[in-house]
Amino acid sequence: MLHRKLDRKLISLEKPAFVDTRLQLRFVRTAAWSELEWVEWQANKFAAAMLLPRPIVHTALSAVQHELDIPRPGSIYLDDQRHNLTAYLITLRLLSERLNVSRTVLRIRLLDLGILIDSRPFHRDAIQDVLRALFSEA
């Protein structure tokens, strides 16, 4: 739906040879994306919004958190404290079952919506991001 009128032959597969933007300083990986990578990113964001619209995620999350007697419904705070990790894992499991999506897809969407705040200093995603930045072709 999003790119149905886009002529695929006009999409460049090449990464820009030179990128000089302020975005490059903050988003090194994305600044050098090819047009195809940008189209794919847009399609992924669009699909996530279609599969898990913000209002449905908020409503389902609030219901699950209410059932679990979790204070401050509507957001998930994750750090290294055992009770926060336990609440996160239970919430993620129940929410993924309720919305009929994988926990991975749900986690990504919760992060994108700003609902999940992962404050662990060395969580797996942060380590993966650092390794990708170090070893990516840029």
Secondary structure, DSSP 8 states (H G I E B T S, - for coil): -TTTT--GGGS--S--S---SHHHHH-HHHHT--HHHHHHHHHHHHHHHHHS-HHHHHHHHHHHHHHTT-SSTT-EEE-S-HHHHHHHHHHHHHHHHHHT--HHHHHHHHHHHT-EEE--TT-HHHHHHHHHHHHS--
